[in-house]
Amino acid sequence: MVFERFTSPARHVIARSQELAREGRCRRIDTHHLLVALAAEEGTDSSRALEYLGISEAELRARAGQYGKRHWRASPAHIPLAERTKEAIRAALREADRRGDPELRSGDLLAGLAGNEHCAAGRILADLGVGREAARAAVERASSPPP
C-alpha cells in the first residue's frame, strides 16, 4: 500500500487500526478495525462525519466485536492489512481522486468503507443505514468550515 498520499490524520487512523488489531490479538488489520479507528481518532473529518450520522465509537466497537477472532497468541510485530482493508483503501483513493484531491483524508477512508457490503465495516455501516452517498455527504459537512 502506498501511504504517501495520506494526510497525517489518515495515517494516524491506520496506526490506530493496527493498535486495535493488536489489542484483539488479530493476525490482520480488518475493515472493522479501520472503522472503529475512524471514530476513535478525534478531530478528524471522519470522526466528525460519524458524529453527524449519530454513530458513536462505542456503538461501532460493540458491532465490530462480532467480527473479530481473538487468538490465544499475541499479534505479530507487524500486522498486515487484510485484503478487504486494502480494497477499502483503494476505494478511498478513488474517493480522493473523485474530489480532485491529491491527498487522501480520513473521510475518504469512511466513504471507501461505506457502500461495500462485502466487508465487515460496510455491513456495519449498512446496518446503521449509512451508504456511500450518506457517508460522502456527512464527510463534506464535517470538512466544511462552520458558518
RANORWO-V458925 format. One record per residue. RES is the residue in three letters. PHI is phi as a letter, one per 20 degrees, with the letter a starting at -180 (* if undefined). PSI is psi in whole degrees, 0 to 359 (NA if undefined). D_CENTER is the distance of its C-alpha to the mean C-alpha in Angstrom with 1 decimal. Layout:
res->(RES	RES)
phi->(PHI	PHI)
psi->(PSI	PSI)
d_center->(D_CENTER	D_CENTER)
//
This chain:
res->(MET	VAL	PHE	GLU	ARG	PHE	THR	SER	PRO	ALA	ARG	HIS	VAL	ILE	ALA	ARG	SER	GLN	GLU	LEU	ALA	ARG	GLU	GLY	ARG	CYS	ARG	ARG	ILE	ASP	THR	HIS	HIS	LEU	LEU	VAL	ALA	LEU	ALA	ALA	GLU	GLU	GLY	THR	ASP	SER	SER	ARG	ALA	LEU	GLU	TYR	LEU	GLY	ILE	SER	GLU	ALA	GLU	LEU	ARG	ALA	ARG	ALA	GLY	GLN	TYR	GLY	LYS	ARG	HIS	TRP	ARG	ALA	SER	PRO	ALA	HIS	ILE	PRO	LEU	ALA	GLU	ARG	THR	LYS	GLU	ALA	ILE	ARG	ALA	ALA	LEU	ARG	GLU	ALA	ASP	ARG	ARG	GLY	ASP	PRO	GLU	LEU	ARG	SER	GLY	ASP	LEU	LEU	ALA	GLY	LEU	ALA	GLY	ASN	GLU	HIS	CYS	ALA	ALA	GLY	ARG	ILE	LEU	ALA	ASP	LEU	GLY	VAL	GLY	ARG	GLU	ALA	ALA	ARG	ALA	ALA	VAL	GLU	ARG	ALA	SER	SER	PRO	PRO	PRO)
phi->(*	d	d	f	e	f	f	g	f	f	f	f	f	f	f	f	f	f	g	f	f	f	g	e	l	e	e	c	e	e	f	f	f	f	f	f	f	f	e	f	e	f	n	e	f	f	f	f	f	f	f	g	e	m	d	e	g	f	f	f	g	f	f	f	g	f	d	e	d	e	e	f	e	f	f	f	g	d	d	f	f	f	g	f	f	f	f	f	f	f	f	f	f	f	f	f	f	f	f	m	d	f	d	e	d	f	f	f	f	f	f	f	e	f	n	d	e	e	c	g	f	f	f	f	f	f	f	e	n	d	d	f	f	f	f	g	f	f	f	f	f	f	e	f	f	f	f)
psi->(142	119	5	329	349	136	165	314	323	323	321	324	317	317	320	322	326	320	317	320	319	317	323	4	40	156	342	156	111	172	330	330	316	317	314	320	325	326	326	332	91	148	2	163	330	318	322	321	317	323	315	326	356	28	123	159	319	318	318	319	316	316	323	334	333	348	339	144	120	128	157	337	155	158	156	164	314	119	116	161	136	157	319	328	320	318	319	322	321	320	323	322	322	325	315	317	320	323	351	26	130	344	143	124	168	328	328	324	317	313	327	331	321	141	359	90	8	353	159	314	320	321	320	312	320	318	333	5	21	114	184	317	319	320	315	316	318	322	318	316	317	333	344	144	146	147	NA)
d_center->(15.2	16.3	14.6	17.5	16.0	13.0	13.9	14.5	11.7	9.1	11.1	11.1	7.4	8.1	11.3	10.1	8.1	11.6	13.4	11.9	12.9	16.2	16.8	16.6	18.8	16.7	17.8	14.5	10.8	9.6	6.7	7.4	7.3	3.8	3.5	6.6	6.1	4.7	7.9	9.9	10.1	12.9	14.3	11.5	11.4	8.0	9.7	12.8	11.7	10.6	14.0	15.7	14.6	16.0	13.1	13.3	11.6	14.6	14.3	10.8	12.3	15.3	13.9	11.8	15.1	16.7	14.7	15.2	18.6	20.1	22.5	25.7	25.4	23.1	20.2	21.4	21.4	19.0	16.3	15.4	12.4	13.0	14.2	11.6	8.8	11.3	11.8	8.3	8.8	12.2	11.4	9.5	12.7	14.7	13.2	14.4	17.6	18.1	18.2	20.5	18.6	18.9	15.9	12.2	10.6	7.3	8.3	8.7	5.2	5.0	8.4	7.9	6.4	9.1	12.5	12.0	13.9	14.5	11.4	10.9	7.7	9.7	12.7	11.5	10.6	13.9	15.7	14.9	16.3	13.3	13.7	12.8	15.7	14.9	11.4	13.2	16.0	14.1	12.4	16.0	17.5	15.3	16.2	19.8	22.3	23.9	27.2)
//
